[in-house]
Amino acid sequence: MKNVLIVDDEEKIREVIASYLNKEGYHTREAATGTEALEILRSEPVHLIILDLMLPDLPGEEVCQQIRRFSAVPILMLTAKSAEDERVQGLLMGADDYVVKPFSPREVVARVKAILRRTEQDLLAERLTFGELLIDTGQRKVFRHGQMVNLTPMEYKLLLILARHPHRAFSREELVEKLFGFDYEGDLRTIDQHVKNLRHKIEPIPSDPMYIQTVYGFGYRFVGDDSR
């Protein structure tokens, strides 16, 4: 049974989401503050977090950043902020998806299922080796020269999508759909920022990338000698 932590200061919202998730077979825990959520996450197994950005003690963005310092647990943001820049910023900080309030509880359940399904696919034991770069999907970790590279969940997903299909060119549209879902309405150039951040972490010379190459006017492709 998957454990879902619901973090929202509104008790009614927590109860409604928990009710729908319980009917689908999920076990739920609730927290009204960011501090309480961090305490639960450090003491209990949690498979996904539903995180409201408007919390009474800590901003949800800060909670997300603190979580990412010690855990890659998937995060679904609940936000009343409809501005595109604010939603994108949340994704860049490490959230996996977002739902804008007011929302349908069934939509939240659907997104939870989709995120966990993607996570389970990534957890299939697999080791991809490209020179000094190692991607261990069993551990959800990336190593370069034997040292672990600290990637956000979104950066990890992007790298895995590209590395599983060496030399294949992916359009920005295709990468956005795979990362954010088909209903994402933000700027396609968000992908460029993720690629830029990823290059700075895995490339020996980010300005002259050997792994993630630009396909001008189209998107990106991963290049490397696959020695699996």
N, C-alpha and C positions, 0 to 999 in steps of 0.2 A: 504493500500500500504506500502510495506517494504522500509525503508530508508537505503541506502547503502552509506557509506562514503569511497571514493577512495583517498588514500594518496600516491602520487608519484610525484617526482619533474619533471618528463617528461610529458609535456602536451599531447603529442601524445598518450602515453600509457593511460593516464586518459580518453582522448576522446574516444578511441577505446573501452575500458572496459565499459564506461558509455553508449555508443551507444548500445552495445550488451545487457546490463542490462535493458536499457530503453525499448528495443523491447520486453523483457520478462515481462514487467509490473512493474519493480522496479523504485523507485525514487532515484536519485543519487545526492550526493554532492561531491565536489572535494576540495582537499587541497594539496598544493605543499610542505608544511613543516610539521614537527612534531608539532611545536607550534600551527600552524593554526588548525591542526587536533584536538588537545586537546581543543582548544577554542570552536570549533564546537560541539564536543562531550559533553561539559559541558553546552551548551546552547540550543541544539536541540535534539529531539529523534532520535537515530540511532540504527538500528537493527543488523547491521553487518559492520565491517570495513575491507577493503582491504588495507593492509599496506605494503609498500615497505620498505626494511631494509636499503637501501642506500639513506638517506635523507640529504639535505645540512646543516641542523642546528643541529639535534639530531639523533643519531643512532636509527634505527627502533626498536632495542631491548630495548633501554631506553624508547622509546615512549610506547612500549608494557607494560613495567613494571609500568610506570606511570598510564596507563589506568587501570591496574589491581588493583591499590590502591583504585579506587572508582567505577569501573564498571566491570560487567561480560559480557559485550557485546562480541559476537563472533568475532574473529580476524582471517582473512585469510592472511598469509604472502606472499609477493612477494619477491623472493630472487634470486640474481645472484650467490649466494654461493651454490655450489653443494656438498660441503663436508658434509658428514653425521653428524658429530659431531655438526656442526653449525646449521643444520636444527633441530636436536634433542634439542639443547640448546634453540632454539626459542620456541619449543613446551613446554619445561619445564618452560619457563618464562611466559607461559599463552596463547600462540597462539593455535588456534583450528585446523588449517591445514596450508599447505604451497603449493605454486606452484613455480617451478624453472623457471627462465627466460632462453631462450625465451619460451613463452608459447602460447597456443591457447586460444583466447578469449572465445571460446565455453567451453573449459575446466574450465576456471575461473567461468563462469556462472553455470556450472554443480556442481562445488564445493560449490558455494554460495547457490544453491538450497539444496544441501545435508546437509550443516551446519544448515541452517535455518529449514529444516525439522526435524533434530535431536533436535534443540532447542525448536521447537513447541511441540514436543512429551514430552520433559522434563517439559514444562510449564503446562501440565495437572495437575490440583490440586490434590495433593496426599501428605499425611503425613505418613512417615514411622518411627515408634518408636521402638528402641531396647534399653531397660533399660534407661540409661541417655543420649542416643544418639537419636536425632531427625533430620530427613531429611524432609524439607518442599520444595517439588518440585514446588509449586505455587510461592514461593518467590525465589527459587533456592538458599536456604540457609541451612546450617547445624548447629545444636546447640548441645552442650555437657554441661550437668549440667546447662542448661538455658543460657549459654553464646555462642554467635555466633563464629563458627570456620571459620577462613579465609582460604578458599581453592581456588586453581587455577581452572579454568574451566575444565582442564583435570583431576585433582584430583576429582572434583565433579562428573564428568561423570563416572569415574572409580568406585567411591563409589556407585553411583546409579545403575550401571550395576550389581554389586555384591549384593547390599542390596535388590534389587527387586527379587532376586532368592536365598534366604537363604539356606545354606547347599549344594548348587549346586557347583560342582568343575568346574572352567573355566580354560582351558589351556591358556598358554601365547599367543599362536597363535590366539585363539579366542578373547582374550582381545585386542590384537594389532589390529585386523581387526575391532572390534567394536569402538575403539578409533581413529585410524588413517586412516581406510579405507583398502580395500582389496589389493590396489596396493602399500602399504607401504613396502619398501625394507630395512628398517633399522634393527638394532639389536633387537631381541625379548627381550633381557634383559633390554631394556628401561622400560618395565613394572615393573621390580624389583625396579627401582629407584622411579617410581611413587608410588608404594606400600609403600616403605620405608618412603617417604615424608608424605604420607597419615597417616601411622601408628603414626608418631611423632605428628600428629595433633589431632587424634581422640582416640588413645589408652591410657588408664590409665598407662600401662607399655608397651611401644613400643617393648621392647625386649621379652615380653611374651604376645603377642596380644590376646585379647579376641574376637575381631570382625573379622579381616581379617587374616585368617590362611593360612599357606603355605601347599600346597599339593605337597610333595617332588617329584621332577622329572617330574612335570606336570604343576602346576600353583597355583591358589588361590581359596579360597571359603570364603564366609561371614557366620559367625555364630553368632546367637543372638536370644533372645526370642522376637519374633515379637508380640507386643501387640496392633497392629492396631485394 
